[in-house]
Structure formats: C-alpha cells, structure tokens
Amino acid sequence: MNHNRGMALPPHIPVAFKMLPHLVECAKAGHRTTYEELGKAVEMESRMFSRPLAFIRDFLCEQHNLPPLTVLVQKKGGDTASSSFAPAQFAALTSKDYHALTEQMVQKVYDYPRWDQALSGLQQTYGAN
C-alpha cells in the first residue's frame, strides 16, 4: 500500500531505496563497498550520496533495529563526522577506538542473518521497488 500517492518524496529517499539492494548484497557477501561501486550500482553520481546514506543510517537502520549498513561504505580519505555510520561516536572517540568500533560494526552487519527479509520488509513498508 502506497501512502505517498500524490505526494512527491524528497529525492534522496528513492535513491536510498536504490542503494539498499547493493548494500545488502555486500553485507551478505561479507565485503565492504565504495562510493564508486555504489555509484555504478545505482547509476548516479556519488557526490549525491550523503543524504540517502544518512537516511539509511538515521532512519531505516535506526528505526528498524538493523545493524548499521552504511558502515560498509568506505570513503576516500576516511570518514567525516557527517559521513560516519555513527556521527556521535565519531566525535567522541579517539581514532583508534573509532576504528575498532567500525571493525566491530562491519562484523555485526556481516553476521546479521536476515538481510533478505529486512530488505523485502523495508521495500514493502515504504512501497519502494
């Protein structure tokens, strides 16, 4: 059921849903991805990715108690506060502790057993295909 009939979604939300299958594939395959790979997967320019990734991080994963999928996206030059999978921790931790947390969360994403169900559930809930 689509609750958004007649109401245009902010442009970053459909992009976020385009990104999800690629991120889930990476999670299941146990490998990280880059802005470049993500760009190829969704056929878009990667400079447009910060808002969709923030939506996945702050809304989809957070609201649905999923491991932080966006931790899989590696950025050239490393994380910044806004691009981090965990901005509060990025600001609070030493780089050594943040790196350890990152590794831990990557593992948590790889270990999550229900990505297929999570993906189809999100797509159904939000009417995104």
Buried (B, 14 or more C-beta within 10 A) or exposed (E): EEEEEEEEBEEBBBBBBBBBBBBBBBBBEEEBBBBEBBBEBBEBEBEEBBBBBBBBBEEBBEEEEBBBBBBBBBBEEEBEEEBBBBBEBBEEBEEEEBEEBBEEBBEBBBEBEEBEEBBEEBBEEBEBE
